[in-house]
Amino acid sequence: MASFPTELRIGLLDAALRVATDGEDLVRLLREELGPLVRDAGPADAGLPLVEVRFDPPPPRLAAGETVAPLEPENAPEQAYGAIFRTLLDRVTGWLLLHAAALERDGRAYLVAGPSGTGKTTLALGLLGRGYRLLSDDFAPLHRQTGLVHPFPKPLGIRPGEAERLAAPWLATGRLPADLLAREPVPLGGVALVGTGGRPPDPRAPYLYGILVAGDGVEETERLEGAPGLRVLARQGGNLLCEIDPARVRGAELDRLLEEITGQALQHGVVAPPHRADARAALAPLSRTDALVLLLRELQNRRAGNALLRSVGGDPARLALELAEHLAGVPVTGVVAGTPADTVELLDRWFRETTSG
């Protein structure tokens, strides 16, 4: 096979891999999205696992180990990026990667947790003007041995809208001022789980789940539609939007099916329902057990057969026990998201009360 013009090393916590590609757009996307996690590969990286992404000659395709996946020509760089980042997450073993923005204040980490689309980056940016420093706007790495939350030096995932307005002073440079960045791991101080659509987070309520697969997604849709407790709401090419009803799920049947499909997926995860313009920000009491279920649902490096699960003998219950131990004594709450300004005000007040209380 011909050599690739670009070979990168991507490292995340205790995981690393090489990416070899002839795609300039993919290289640009990896550097933009992962920033300091990416550098040119060198001789010392030769032993790392290799992901190859070839665009020429078409069709574009990705190869990792013995697995070769076709990519959709119209969005191949984005699909490849998702698969590469997911492969990297699958190799992290020393940390539980919680889907949350993490902010530090007075030596404690405060998490704003929720699925994609919750507005974690917007809320984190709003809190930065109130005496907080940023650990991460998207993934909170919780060390399995110490229980400390570590900084995650990935560039901010800023979308158009309120987040863009709040980040305006820094968009030109692409980075926050040094005094707004937390650089040392700190213990947990509080966890707020945010619900959108005018509803509080509830592990018993139906929730949205997105899956991106290579190809047209027809075969995966047919398999999913027969699963109790799951409906495919929409399919656009290989991009599937599903609704999962925990009350109707039959034992481990759905889990096994999702593991089979997402094991080959380019991206997958819980998706937040759309924000409601008339929703009012409010605290929603949340038991520690419910908080644990919601956090486990979005544990980003828990996928069938990956390094984290192998480290506990493939038993997800052991991961649940670990996370429960780290949450012991840590205040938790649910939050109904309102306008960004009102939600930031509510979060700030609750985080400060947990410290003073």
Buried (B, 14 or more C-beta within 10 A) or exposed (E): EEEBEBBBBBBBBEBBBBBBBBBEBBBEBBBEBBBEBBEEBEEEBEEBBBBBBBBEEEEBBBBBEEEEBBBBEEBBBBBBBBBBBBBBBBBBBBBBBBBBBBBBBEEBBBBBBBBBBBBBBBBBBBBBEBEBBBBBBBBBBBBBEEBBBBBBBBBBEBEEEBBBEBBEEBEEEEBBEEEBBBEEBBEBBBBBBBBBBBBBBBBEEBBBBBBBBBEEBEEBBEEBEEBEBBBBEEBEBBBBBBBBBBEEBEEEEBEEBBEEBBBEBBBBBBBBBEBBEEBEBBBBEBEBEBBBBBBBBBBBBBBBEBBBBEEBEEEBEEBBEBBBEBBEEBBBBBBBBBBBEBBBBBBBEBBBEBBEE
